[in-house]
Amino acid sequence: MAKDNFFEDVYQVVRLIPKGRITSYGAIAEYLGSKGSARMVGWAMNQAHTLPDVPAHRVLNRHGFLTGKHHFASPNQMQELLEAEGIEVQEDQVDFKKYYWNPSVELL
C-alpha cells in the first residue's frame, strides 16, 4: 500500500468521526487492516492540519492524551476545538472511555 493512499484512507476515516467523539491512532490503523501501524496514522495526522475537512483534533493517543497538539497553529487550538464540541479536557487529557468512537464497530 502506497503511503499517499494509506494517508487518504486515514483521512476518510477521520472525516467520519462525529462531533463530540474521539478515537485513537491505533483504532484507525486496526480498522484499515494495519494493526500495529498507529505511528503511520500519526504521521498522516501530522500532515492533515492543512486539510480543513479533516478534523484531526478528534484523534488522540490510546490514553486520551492530546499528543498531536504541537502540530496545530497554537498550543491550545486542539483543546479549544475539542471543548467547542463539548469534550472536557483536563491537563491535556480526555476521558477516553466517555467519548470513544471505535471505527471497527461504528462503521460496520
C-alpha positions in Angstrom: 0.0 0.0 0.0 1.5 3.3 -1.0 1.9 5.9 1.7 -0.3 8.5 0.0 -3.1 6.0 -0.4 -2.8 5.0 3.3 -2.9 8.7 4.3 -6.0 9.3 2.3 -7.6 6.2 3.8 -6.8 7.6 7.2 -8.4 10.9 6.3 -11.5 9.2 5.0 -12.0 7.5 8.4 -11.2 10.7 10.4 -13.8 12.6 8.4 -16.4 10.2 9.7 -15.7 10.7 13.4 -18.8 12.5 14.8 -18.5 15.8 16.5 -18.1 15.4 20.3 -16.3 12.0 19.9 -12.7 10.9 19.7 -10.7 7.9 18.5 -7.1 6.7 18.6 -4.4 6.3 16.1 -4.4 2.6 16.8 -8.1 2.2 16.3 -7.9 3.8 12.9 -4.9 1.6 11.9 -6.8 -1.5 13.1 -9.9 -0.5 11.1 -7.8 -0.1 8.0 -6.3 -3.6 8.4 -2.9 -2.3 9.5 -3.0 -3.1 13.2 0.4 -2.0 14.7 0.6 1.0 12.3 -0.6 3.6 14.8 2.6 5.6 14.2 1.9 5.7 10.5 -1.6 7.1 11.3 0.1 9.7 13.5 2.3 10.7 10.5 -0.8 11.0 8.4 -2.4 13.2 11.1 0.6 15.4 11.2 0.1 16.2 7.5 -3.7 16.7 8.0 -3.6 20.1 9.6 -3.5 21.8 6.2 -6.7 19.9 5.2 -9.7 21.9 6.5 -12.1 19.0 6.1 -10.1 16.6 8.3 -11.0 17.0 12.0 -7.5 16.0 13.2 -8.3 17.2 16.7 -10.5 14.2 17.2 -7.6 11.7 17.0 -5.8 11.2 20.3 -3.5 8.6 21.7 -5.0 5.4 23.3 -4.9 7.0 26.8 -6.8 10.1 25.7 -3.8 12.5 25.7 -3.6 15.4 23.2 -0.2 14.1 21.9 -0.7 15.9 18.5 -1.4 19.3 19.9 2.0 20.7 18.9 1.1 20.2 15.2 -1.8 22.8 15.5 -1.5 26.5 14.8 -1.3 27.3 18.5 -0.6 25.1 21.6 -4.2 25.4 22.8 -6.0 25.0 19.5 -6.6 21.2 19.7 -8.1 21.6 23.2 -10.2 24.5 22.1 -11.6 22.6 19.2 -12.5 19.6 21.4 -14.1 21.8 24.0 -16.1 23.6 21.4 -17.6 20.2 20.6 -18.5 19.6 24.3 -15.5 17.3 25.1 -14.0 18.0 28.5 -10.2 18.3 28.6 -8.2 18.4 31.8 -4.4 18.6 31.8 -4.1 17.7 28.1 -6.2 14.5 28.6 -9.8 13.4 27.7 -11.8 10.7 29.4 -11.2 8.3 26.6 -14.0 5.8 27.6 -16.6 8.6 27.8 -16.0 10.0 24.3 -14.5 7.0 22.4 -15.7 6.2 18.9 -14.5 2.9 17.5 -14.4 2.8 13.7 -14.3 -1.0 13.7 -17.7 -1.0 15.5 -19.3 2.2 14.2 -18.5 1.6 10.5 -19.8 -1.9 10.2 
